[in-house]
Amino acid sequence: LSSSSAASDVYKRQGMDCMESGIRKVSSQPERRILTVSVAPFFSAFWLTRRIMRFIKENPKIDLRLHHSYQPPDYHRDQIDLGINWGDGQWSGVTAEKVLDGSLTPVCTQELLGSIKDDLQPANLLDLPLFYEFHQNDWADWFKAAGIALSSSPVATQINDTNTLIKSAHEGHGVTLFFRAFTDDASLVGGLVQPFDLAIDTGNHYFLNYPSGHDLSFEAKCFRRWIFSEIC
C-alpha cells in the first residue's frame, strides 16, 4: 500500500478524461447503436475507467454512453439500459448481479497506529477517531466480528463520499472502513495499512442491474458478457 491521496485524485481525473475522450472519438462513427449505462461515480473512476476502452475497441458498433449516478436507475422513467450501482441489490422490478464485493475493512496510516503504545489489538481502534461511509452500525459489526462485545455503537463520524473518506485516512485523521476489494490498488490506498486482516460483509455490493422480465438488447448483452469476463 503506497502513494498519496493527491495522486489518486490525479489518477481519477486523468482516467475519466481518457475514457471520455475515447468514447467521443468512437461515437462519431456512423451506424452505431446506443447503449446507456448508469454507473456509480466511484466505481466508474477506479474500476471501470481502466478497463472500458477494451469494451469500446471490441465493440466498435456500440455507442456507449455513461450516466453517473449513486442510485439505481428508474427503468420506467430513465432511458437507461443497464446500471452498475451500490446497495443490497434488493430493488423492486430489477435483476441484480454482483460485480464487485463490498466487504469493508479498516485502513489508516502507519503513523496513526504508532500512537498506540500497547501491542496492537482490535480494541485499540476504539481509542482512535473512526470514520465510515454507509451505516452507523458498520463499525459495531466489525468489532463484533473481531470478538469485541460493545454495549453501544462506537463513536464514529460519517463521511458519505468515498473520495473524501479515503482522503481523511490518507491525511491521518483516523481509521476508516473501506472496500477490501480496493486495498491492493496502490494509486488509491498507497500509504495506508490494514491493521487487521478482517473484513465484514454488510450485504451491500456493486451490482450490475437491469429491469426484470425484459429481454436485454444485443448491446446490453454484449456489455454484461464483457463485464463478467473482466471480473473473472
Backbone as JSON, one array per atom type, in Angstrom:
{
  "sequence": "LSSSSAASDVYKRQGMDCMESGIRKVSSQPERRILTVSVAPFFSAFWLTRRIMRFIKENPKIDLRLHHSYQPPDYHRDQIDLGINWGDGQWSGVTAEKVLDGSLTPVCTQELLGSIKDDLQPANLLDLPLFYEFHQNDWADWFKAAGIALSSSPVATQINDTNTLIKSAHEGHGVTLFFRAFTDDASLVGGLVQPFDLAIDTGNHYFLNYPSGHDLSFEAKCFRRWIFSEIC",
  "N": [[0.84, -1.18, 0.0], [1.08, 1.95, -1.17], [1.69, 5.46, -2.05], [-0.23, 8.52, -2.59], [-3.13, 10.44, -1.48], [-3.5, 12.63, -3.08], [-2.33, 11.83, -5.43], [-4.11, 9.83, -6.13], [-6.35, 11.34, -6.74], [-5.47, 12.75, -9.0], [-5.01, 10.61, -10.69], [-7.63, 9.67, -10.96], [-8.88, 11.86, -12.3], [-7.38, 11.97, -14.68], [-7.91, 9.42, -15.7], [-10.7, 9.49, -16.1], [-10.85, 11.56, -17.99], [-9.47, 10.39, -20.13], [-11.11, 8.19, -20.68], [-13.53, 9.47, -21.43], [-12.64, 10.88, -23.67], [-11.96, 8.8, -25.39], [-14.47, 7.61, -25.75], [-15.88, 9.7, -27.02], [-14.47, 9.86, -29.41], [-14.94, 7.4, -30.77], [-17.66, 7.54, -30.88], [-18.38, 9.2, -32.92], [-18.56, 7.78, -35.2], [-20.51, 6.43, -37.92], [-23.72, 4.61, -38.04], [-24.02, 3.35, -35.55], [-25.17, 1.8, -32.57], [-26.89, 2.9, -29.71], [-25.93, 2.45, -26.31], [-26.77, 2.9, -23.07], [-25.48, 3.3, -19.9], [-25.91, 3.4, -16.46], [-23.79, 4.41, -13.92], [-22.21, 4.07, -10.77], [-20.35, 6.75, -9.43], [-17.8, 6.4, -8.06], [-17.13, 3.72, -8.58], [-16.98, 3.91, -11.34], [-14.79, 5.65, -11.68], [-12.59, 4.34, -10.48], [-12.6, 1.65, -11.13], [-13.98, 0.98, -13.57], [-12.94, 2.8, -15.43], [-10.25, 2.14, -16.12], [-10.61, -0.07, -17.66], [-12.55, 0.23, -19.62], [-11.96, 0.99, -22.26], [-11.26, -1.32, -23.54], [-13.68, -2.63, -23.92], [-14.9, -0.8, -25.68], [-13.2, -0.88, -27.92], [-13.52, -3.53, -28.65], [-16.12, -3.56, -29.41], [-16.99, -1.87, -31.72], [-19.31, -0.94, -32.98], [-21.06, -0.17, -31.08], [-22.42, 2.5, -29.42], [-21.42, 3.68, -26.67], [-22.67, 5.13, -23.74], [-22.2, 6.76, -20.73], [-23.83, 7.28, -17.69], [-23.58, 8.94, -14.75], [-24.45, 8.02, -11.52], [-25.44, 7.62, -8.14], [-27.59, 6.13, -7.3], [-29.63, 3.31, -8.3], [-31.03, 3.21, -11.61], [-34.27, 4.5, -12.56], [-36.05, 2.47, -14.29], [-38.47, 2.68, -15.55], [-38.76, 5.31, -16.12], [-36.28, 6.52, -16.82], [-34.06, 6.68, -19.62], [-32.3, 4.32, -19.71], [-30.2, 1.53, -20.12], [-28.73, -0.36, -18.63], [-27.49, -0.72, -15.25], [-24.84, 0.0, -12.91], [-24.54, -0.19, -9.72], [-24.4, 0.73, -6.22], [-25.44, -1.07, -3.35], [-27.91, -3.15, -1.69], [-28.95, -4.73, -3.61], [-31.57, -5.46, -3.64], [-33.8, -4.41, -5.27], [-36.89, -3.26, -6.39], [-38.48, -4.82, -9.11], [-36.16, -5.22, -10.49], [-33.38, -6.98, -11.78], [-30.48, -8.03, -10.21], [-26.99, -8.44, -10.26], [-24.07, -9.36, -8.67], [-21.06, -7.58, -9.1], [-18.8, -6.56, -7.91], [-17.27, -7.1, -4.86], [-18.34, -5.76, -1.75], [-17.27, -5.81, 0.81], [-16.03, -4.53, 3.93], [-13.12, -3.11, 5.43], [-10.82, -2.0, 7.99], [-8.67, 0.8, 7.35], [-5.73, 2.81, 7.61], [-3.15, 5.24, 8.4], [0.26, 4.27, 8.98], [1.55, 5.83, 10.81], [-0.5, 6.77, 12.45], [-1.22, 4.43, 13.79], [1.06, 4.18, 15.24], [0.68, 5.72, 17.46], [-0.44, 4.14, 19.32], [0.44, 2.58, 22.21], [0.46, 0.05, 23.36], [0.61, -3.51, 22.59], [-0.77, -4.06, 19.46], [-4.22, -4.45, 19.26], [-7.55, -5.35, 18.2], [-9.37, -3.88, 19.84], [-7.97, -1.58, 20.42], [-8.46, 0.21, 18.41], [-10.7, 1.56, 19.15], [-9.85, 3.7, 20.56], [-9.11, 5.55, 18.75], [-9.97, 8.07, 16.27], [-12.81, 7.25, 14.35], [-14.06, 6.53, 11.1], [-16.72, 6.25, 8.73], [-18.71, 5.32, 5.86], [-21.28, 4.38, 5.07], [-23.29, 3.01, 6.93], [-24.24, 3.47, 10.32], [-23.93, 1.34, 12.06], [-21.9, -0.18, 10.98], [-19.26, -0.12, 11.97], [-19.74, -1.2, 14.53], [-20.5, -3.77, 13.8], [-18.1, -4.63, 12.71], [-16.37, -4.66, 14.96], [-17.71, -6.57, 16.47], [-17.33, -8.82, 14.86], [-14.65, -9.04, 15.3], [-14.58, -10.06, 17.78], [-15.22, -8.46, 19.92], [-17.31, -7.34, 22.36], [-19.65, -4.84, 22.51], [-21.4, -2.4, 24.4], [-22.8, -0.4, 23.25], [-23.06, 1.35, 20.09], [-19.92, 2.22, 18.65], [-18.34, 5.46, 18.87], [-18.33, 7.26, 15.94], [-17.62, 8.93, 12.87], [-19.56, 9.91, 10.13], [-18.75, 10.02, 6.71], [-19.99, 10.71, 3.78], [-18.97, 10.4, 1.2], [-16.94, 8.7, -0.96], [-14.38, 9.4, -1.95], [-13.62, 11.58, -0.3], [-13.66, 10.27, 2.11], [-11.54, 8.38, 1.91], [-9.47, 10.15, 1.59], [-9.41, 11.42, 4.06], [-8.41, 9.37, 5.63], [-5.86, 9.12, 4.46], [-4.74, 11.53, 5.24], [-4.29, 11.12, 7.85], [-6.26, 11.42, 9.79], [-7.85, 9.56, 11.03], [-9.19, 6.19, 11.45], [-10.57, 4.4, 8.84], [-13.39, 2.64, 7.53], [-13.18, 0.74, 4.67], [-13.43, -0.35, 1.22], [-12.48, -3.66, 0.88], [-11.88, -4.8, -1.55], [-10.45, -2.91, -2.92], [-8.06, -2.54, -1.65], [-5.61, -3.37, -2.6], [-4.9, -1.59, -4.48], [-2.58, 0.53, -5.33], [-2.58, 3.15, -6.29], [-4.74, 4.23, -5.12], [-4.97, 3.58, -2.33], [-2.41, 3.86, -1.44], [0.17, 4.21, 0.95], [-1.4, 3.68, 3.08], [-2.35, 1.29, 5.61], [-3.62, -1.97, 6.47], [-4.66, -2.59, 9.56], [-5.66, -4.95, 10.6], [-6.42, -8.14, 9.3], [-9.25, -8.42, 8.59], [-12.5, -8.37, 7.44], [-15.83, -7.16, 6.95], [-18.91, -8.36, 5.7], [-21.41, -6.47, 4.68], [-23.64, -6.89, 3.25], [-24.06, -5.15, 1.23], [-23.09, -4.33, -2.04], [-21.43, -3.79, -5.22], [-23.58, -3.86, -7.89], [-24.43, -5.14, -11.08], [-27.26, -4.18, -12.82], [-30.6, -4.5, -14.17], [-33.81, -4.15, -15.8], [-36.24, -6.46, -14.65], [-37.81, -9.25, -16.29], [-37.65, -8.38, -18.88], [-36.24, -8.74, -22.09], [-32.79, -8.36, -22.62], [-31.2, -5.98, -24.72], [-29.2, -6.55, -27.7], [-26.86, -5.04, -27.48], [-26.75, -4.52, -24.72], [-26.47, -7.12, -23.76], [-23.95, -7.7, -24.75], [-22.39, -5.93, -23.23], [-22.91, -6.87, -20.62], [-21.84, -9.48, -20.8], [-19.19, -8.82, -21.29], [-18.4, -7.37, -18.94], [-18.55, -9.31, -16.95], [-16.61, -11.01, -17.84], [-14.4, -9.51, -17.25], [-14.26, -9.48, -14.48], [-13.75, -12.04, -13.76]],
  "CA": [[0.0, 0.0, 0.0], [1.94, 3.12, -1.24], [1.27, 6.6, -2.87], [-0.9, 9.55, -1.8], [-4.49, 10.73, -1.91], [-3.43, 13.58, -4.2], [-2.05, 11.04, -6.63], [-5.33, 9.13, -6.53], [-7.23, 12.33, -7.37], [-4.93, 12.99, -10.34], [-5.26, 9.37, -11.45], [-9.05, 9.62, -11.28], [-9.2, 12.86, -13.32], [-6.77, 11.56, -15.95], [-8.62, 8.26, -16.2], [-12.0, 9.91, -16.6], [-10.63, 12.32, -19.22], [-9.09, 9.43, -21.18], [-12.3, 7.41, -21.02], [-14.47, 10.31, -22.15], [-12.06, 11.19, -24.96], [-12.1, 7.62, -26.23], [-15.87, 7.43, -26.09], [-16.25, 10.71, -28.02], [-13.82, 9.55, -30.68], [-15.63, 6.33, -31.5], [-19.08, 7.86, -31.0], [-18.62, 9.97, -34.13], [-18.68, 6.88, -36.34], [-21.91, 6.21, -38.29], [-24.35, 3.31, -37.93], [-23.71, 2.77, -34.24], [-26.37, 1.69, -31.74], [-26.63, 3.48, -28.4], [-26.07, 1.7, -25.07], [-26.61, 3.84, -21.96], [-25.24, 2.59, -18.64], [-25.82, 4.22, -15.26], [-22.66, 3.87, -13.15], [-21.83, 4.77, -9.56], [-19.15, 7.53, -9.77], [-16.54, 5.85, -7.56], [-16.86, 2.52, -9.36], [-16.59, 4.35, -12.67], [-13.47, 6.27, -11.67], [-11.49, 3.5, -10.01], [-12.64, 0.28, -11.66], [-14.4, 0.93, -14.97], [-12.11, 3.66, -16.28], [-9.05, 1.48, -16.63], [-10.97, -1.24, -18.46], [-13.64, 0.47, -20.55], [-11.52, 1.09, -23.64], [-11.26, -2.67, -24.13], [-15.04, -2.87, -24.43], [-15.14, 0.08, -26.83], [-12.45, -1.39, -29.07], [-14.07, -4.82, -29.04], [-17.5, -3.37, -29.88], [-16.96, -0.57, -32.39], [-20.62, -0.52, -33.46], [-21.88, 0.22, -29.93], [-22.2, 3.87, -28.96], [-21.55, 3.58, -25.22], [-22.86, 6.39, -23.04], [-22.22, 6.53, -19.29], [-24.56, 8.25, -16.87], [-23.1, 8.71, -13.39], [-25.49, 8.15, -10.51], [-25.26, 6.73, -7.0], [-28.76, 5.28, -7.15], [-30.04, 2.56, -9.49], [-31.94, 3.99, -12.45], [-35.7, 4.19, -12.63], [-36.14, 1.96, -15.65], [-39.74, 3.09, -16.14], [-38.68, 6.73, -16.47], [-34.99, 6.88, -17.42], [-33.64, 5.99, -20.83], [-31.09, 3.61, -19.29], [-30.26, 0.1, -20.46], [-28.14, -1.14, -17.54], [-26.9, 0.07, -14.18], [-23.86, -0.6, -12.01], [-24.79, 0.66, -8.58], [-24.09, 0.22, -4.88], [-26.59, -1.31, -2.5], [-28.14, -4.55, -1.33], [-29.43, -5.44, -4.79], [-32.99, -5.8, -3.48], [-34.53, -3.31, -5.88], [-38.14, -3.73, -6.98], [-38.55, -4.9, -10.55], [-34.8, -5.16, -11.03], [-32.48, -8.11, -11.61], [-29.18, -7.51, -9.78], [-25.93, -9.44, -10.24], [-22.9, -8.74, -8.04], [-19.86, -7.47, -9.93], [-17.64, -6.25, -7.07], [-17.55, -7.31, -3.44], [-18.31, -4.52, -0.98], [-16.84, -6.02, 2.19], [-15.32, -3.38, 4.46], [-12.02, -3.39, 6.33], [-10.19, -0.76, 8.43], [-7.39, 1.26, 6.8], [-5.25, 4.04, 8.23], [-1.71, 5.42, 8.23], [1.1, 3.6, 9.97], [1.85, 6.82, 11.84], [-1.61, 6.79, 13.4], [-1.1, 3.24, 14.63], [2.2, 4.39, 16.13], [0.25, 6.39, 18.69], [-0.88, 3.1, 20.25], [1.64, 2.14, 22.92], [0.38, -1.37, 23.68], [0.55, -4.41, 21.44], [-1.99, -3.7, 18.74], [-5.36, -5.34, 19.32], [-8.72, -4.66, 17.62], [-9.98, -2.94, 20.78], [-7.22, -0.33, 20.42], [-9.03, 1.13, 17.43], [-11.72, 2.35, 19.81], [-9.21, 4.91, 21.1], [-8.77, 6.41, 17.62], [-11.14, 8.54, 15.51], [-13.31, 6.26, 13.4], [-14.86, 7.08, 10.01], [-17.45, 5.27, 7.92], [-19.46, 5.96, 4.77], [-22.64, 3.93, 4.75], [-24.24, 2.79, 8.01], [-23.65, 3.72, 11.62], [-23.6, 0.09, 12.75], [-20.83, -0.92, 10.29], [-18.15, -0.3, 12.91], [-20.17, -2.14, 15.58], [-20.44, -5.1, 13.2], [-16.69, -5.03, 12.57], [-15.84, -5.02, 16.29], [-18.33, -7.84, 16.85], [-16.62, -9.87, 14.12], [-13.32, -9.15, 15.9], [-14.73, -10.68, 19.08], [-15.34, -7.44, 20.96], [-18.7, -7.05, 22.67], [-19.85, -3.45, 22.87], [-22.73, -2.12, 24.95], [-23.44, 0.54, 22.33], [-22.27, 1.57, 18.89], [-18.78, 3.09, 18.91], [-18.41, 6.81, 18.33], [-17.72, 7.3, 14.61], [-18.08, 10.04, 12.04], [-19.92, 9.53, 8.77], [-18.34, 10.82, 5.56], [-20.76, 9.99, 2.76], [-18.34, 10.5, -0.11], [-15.83, 7.76, -0.88], [-13.1, 10.08, -2.15], [-13.31, 12.33, 0.91], [-13.42, 9.28, 3.15], [-10.18, 7.83, 1.81], [-8.56, 11.27, 1.79], [-9.29, 11.62, 5.51], [-7.48, 8.35, 6.11], [-4.52, 9.48, 3.99], [-4.25, 12.67, 6.0], [-4.02, 10.67, 9.21], [-7.27, 11.9, 10.73], [-8.48, 8.46, 11.75], [-9.28, 4.88, 10.82], [-11.8, 4.36, 8.05], [-13.82, 1.38, 6.91], [-13.05, 0.93, 3.23], [-13.62, -1.57, 0.43], [-11.34, -4.57, 0.82], [-11.59, -5.08, -2.95], [-9.56, -1.89, -3.46], [-6.89, -2.32, -0.79], [-4.37, -3.66, -3.31], [-4.74, -0.57, -5.51], [-1.61, 1.48, -4.78], [-2.92, 4.51, -6.68], [-5.87, 4.67, -4.31], [-4.75, 3.42, -0.89], [-0.99, 3.91, -1.15], [0.5, 4.9, 2.19], [-2.29, 3.19, 4.13], [-2.17, -0.1, 6.0], [-4.72, -2.67, 7.12], [-4.15, -3.05, 10.85], [-6.12, -6.31, 10.84], [-6.93, -8.8, 8.11], [-10.63, -8.79, 8.9], [-13.47, -7.55, 6.73], [-17.23, -7.55, 7.19], [-19.83, -8.31, 4.57], [-22.61, -5.77, 5.14], [-24.74, -7.2, 2.34], [-24.06, -4.15, 0.17], [-22.03, -4.55, -3.0], [-21.71, -3.18, -6.52], [-24.37, -4.79, -8.68], [-24.95, -4.88, -12.41], [-28.7, -4.34, -12.69], [-31.41, -4.22, -15.35], [-35.22, -4.44, -15.49], [-36.65, -7.87, -14.69], [-38.9, -9.59, -17.18], [-37.45, -7.81, -20.21], [-35.04, -9.23, -22.75], [-31.76, -7.35, -22.84], [-30.82, -5.74, -26.12], [-27.92, -7.14, -28.11], [-25.78, -4.21, -26.93], [-26.7, -4.75, -23.28], [-25.92, -8.46, -23.55], [-22.51, -7.6, -25.0], [-21.78, -5.27, -22.08], [-22.98, -7.79, -19.49], [-20.87, -10.55, -21.01], [-17.85, -8.25, -21.17], [-18.04, -7.0, -17.57], [-18.29, -10.51, -16.16], [-15.3, -11.54, -18.24], [-13.38, -8.7, -16.6], [-14.17, -9.75, -13.04], [-13.37, -13.44, -13.54]],
  "C": [[0.89, 1.24, 0.0], [1.42, 4.11, -2.25], [0.51, 7.56, -2.0], [-2.29, 9.79, -2.33], [-4.5, 11.71, -3.06], [-3.18, 12.84, -5.49], [-3.3, 10.31, -7.1], [-6.31, 10.08, -7.2], [-6.79, 12.61, -8.8], [-5.22, 11.8, -11.23], [-6.72, 9.33, -11.88], [-9.38, 10.59, -12.4], [-8.64, 12.45, -14.67], [-7.51, 10.38, -16.55], [-9.96, 8.62, -16.78], [-11.86, 10.69, -17.91], [-10.31, 11.39, -20.38], [-10.3, 8.64, -21.64], [-13.26, 8.23, -21.85], [-13.96, 10.66, -23.54], [-12.22, 10.02, -25.92], [-13.52, 7.39, -26.67], [-16.31, 8.43, -27.14], [-15.69, 10.38, -29.39], [-14.57, 8.49, -31.46], [-17.1, 6.64, -31.69], [-19.41, 8.63, -32.27], [-18.78, 9.09, -35.36], [-20.15, 6.6, -36.64], [-22.39, 4.79, -37.99], [-23.98, 2.59, -36.62], [-24.97, 2.83, -33.38], [-26.03, 2.09, -30.31], [-26.86, 2.48, -27.27], [-25.78, 2.66, -23.93], [-26.55, 3.06, -20.65], [-25.13, 3.6, -17.51], [-24.78, 3.61, -14.33], [-22.42, 4.72, -11.91], [-20.49, 5.47, -9.8], [-17.84, 6.9, -9.29], [-16.15, 4.59, -8.33], [-16.36, 2.89, -10.74], [-15.15, 4.84, -12.69], [-12.36, 5.27, -11.39], [-11.57, 2.04, -10.44], [-12.92, 0.29, -13.16], [-13.45, 1.67, -15.89], [-10.94, 2.91, -16.92], [-9.34, 0.3, -17.54], [-11.86, -0.92, -19.66], [-13.2, 0.55, -22.0], [-11.44, -0.28, -24.31], [-12.65, -2.99, -24.68], [-15.3, -2.06, -25.68], [-14.43, -0.44, -28.08], [-13.01, -2.71, -29.58], [-15.47, -4.71, -29.65], [-17.64, -2.02, -30.58], [-18.31, -0.07, -32.89], [-21.57, -0.14, -32.32], [-21.46, 1.61, -29.46], [-22.47, 3.89, -27.45], [-21.66, 4.97, -24.59], [-23.02, 6.1, -21.55], [-22.94, 7.67, -18.59], [-24.19, 7.97, -15.43], [-24.2, 9.01, -12.37], [-25.2, 7.17, -9.37], [-26.4, 5.72, -6.91], [-29.04, 4.49, -8.43], [-31.02, 3.38, -10.31], [-33.39, 3.58, -12.25], [-35.97, 3.77, -14.07], [-37.47, 2.3, -16.32], [-39.68, 4.52, -16.67], [-37.42, 7.08, -17.26], [-34.7, 6.06, -18.66], [-32.29, 5.32, -20.58], [-31.26, 2.13, -19.61], [-29.8, -0.79, -19.31], [-27.66, -0.18, -16.46], [-25.8, -0.71, -13.49], [-23.88, 0.29, -10.77], [-24.52, -0.07, -7.27], [-25.38, 0.01, -4.1], [-26.73, -2.78, -2.18], [-28.67, -5.37, -2.49], [-30.9, -5.81, -4.73], [-33.84, -4.65, -3.98], [-35.75, -3.85, -6.63], [-38.09, -3.7, -8.51], [-37.21, -4.93, -11.25], [-34.08, -6.48, -10.78], [-31.09, -7.56, -11.3], [-28.17, -8.66, -9.68], [-24.65, -8.78, -9.72], [-21.69, -8.74, -8.97], [-18.62, -7.14, -9.1], [-18.04, -6.34, -5.61], [-17.39, -6.01, -2.66], [-17.91, -4.69, 0.47], [-15.92, -4.89, 2.64], [-14.26, -3.8, 5.47], [-11.38, -2.08, 6.77], [-8.89, -0.47, 7.68], [-7.03, 2.57, 7.49], [-3.75, 4.17, 7.94], [-0.96, 4.65, 9.31], [1.42, 4.54, 11.12], [0.75, 6.87, 12.89], [-1.55, 5.58, 14.34], [0.05, 3.38, 15.61], [1.84, 5.08, 17.42], [-0.25, 5.4, 19.73], [0.35, 2.47, 20.91], [1.64, 0.65, 23.21], [0.5, -2.21, 22.41], [-0.81, -4.23, 20.77], [-3.02, -4.81, 18.81], [-6.56, -4.61, 18.71], [-9.34, -3.62, 18.54], [-9.25, -1.6, 20.81], [-7.8, 0.69, 19.44], [-10.11, 2.01, 18.04], [-11.16, 3.65, 20.38], [-8.84, 5.9, 20.01], [-10.05, 6.94, 16.97], [-11.53, 7.52, 14.45], [-14.21, 6.94, 12.37], [-15.57, 5.94, 9.28], [-18.24, 6.04, 6.87], [-20.94, 5.62, 4.78], [-23.58, 3.87, 5.95], [-23.54, 2.9, 9.36], [-23.21, 2.44, 12.32], [-22.49, -0.69, 12.06], [-19.64, -1.15, 11.22], [-18.52, -1.28, 14.02], [-20.1, -3.58, 15.06], [-19.0, -5.57, 13.06], [-16.12, -5.45, 13.92], [-16.45, -6.33, 16.78], [-17.64, -9.0, 16.16], [-15.22, -10.09, 14.69], [-13.38, -9.73, 17.31], [-14.86, -9.7, 20.23], [-16.82, -7.11, 21.15], [-18.81, -5.62, 23.17], [-21.27, -3.24, 23.39], [-23.51, -1.15, 24.07], [-22.54, 0.73, 21.13], [-21.09, 2.49, 19.21], [-18.98, 4.47, 18.29], [-17.66, 6.83, 17.0], [-18.36, 8.42, 13.8], [-18.38, 9.54, 10.64], [-19.38, 10.53, 7.76], [-18.94, 10.14, 4.34], [-20.27, 10.26, 1.34], [-17.06, 9.68, -0.07], [-14.48, 8.45, -1.03], [-12.67, 10.87, -0.93], [-12.98, 11.39, 2.06], [-11.98, 8.78, 3.1], [-9.14, 8.93, 1.98], [-8.34, 11.53, 3.28], [-8.34, 10.6, 6.12], [-6.06, 8.69, 5.71], [-3.91, 10.61, 4.82], [-4.06, 12.36, 7.48], [-5.04, 11.08, 10.24], [-7.91, 10.78, 11.54], [-8.43, 7.17, 10.96], [-10.62, 4.82, 10.08], [-12.1, 2.96, 7.56], [-13.89, 1.6, 5.41], [-13.18, -0.41, 2.53], [-12.35, -2.43, 0.41], [-10.92, -4.84, -0.62], [-10.6, -4.08, -3.55], [-8.27, -1.74, -2.67], [-5.57, -2.7, -1.45], [-4.09, -2.65, -4.42], [-3.86, 0.55, -4.95], [-1.95, 2.92, -5.12], [-4.01, 5.09, -5.8], [-5.55, 4.64, -2.82], [-3.27, 3.4, -0.54], [-0.71, 4.73, 0.09], [-0.38, 4.48, 3.35], [-2.0, 1.71, 4.41], [-3.49, -0.65, 6.53], [-4.21, -3.16, 8.46], [-4.55, -4.48, 11.17], [-6.72, -6.88, 9.55], [-8.32, -9.35, 8.4], [-11.56, -7.83, 8.19], [-14.87, -8.06, 7.04], [-18.03, -7.41, 5.9], [-21.13, -7.69, 5.08], [-23.84, -6.12, 4.31], [-24.87, -6.22, 1.2], [-22.84, -4.34, -0.73], [-22.32, -3.71, -4.24], [-22.4, -4.23, -7.39], [-24.61, -4.26, -10.09], [-26.45, -5.11, -12.31], [-29.42, -3.9, -13.96], [-32.84, -4.64, -15.04], [-35.55, -5.92, -15.64], [-37.76, -8.07, -15.71], [-38.8, -8.99, -18.56], [-36.18, -8.4, -20.82], [-34.05, -8.08, -22.92], [-31.53, -7.19, -24.33], [-29.51, -6.43, -26.43], [-26.77, -6.38, -27.49], [-25.63, -4.44, -25.43], [-26.12, -6.13, -22.96], [-24.41, -8.45, -23.77], [-21.81, -7.0, -23.79], [-21.8, -6.19, -20.86], [-21.94, -8.89, -19.61], [-19.45, -10.03, -20.8], [-17.49, -7.98, -19.71], [-17.8, -8.23, -16.71], [-17.0, -11.2, -16.6], [-14.17, -10.78, -17.57], [-13.22, -9.03, -15.12], [-13.81, -11.19, -12.74], [-11.88, -13.56, -13.19]]
}
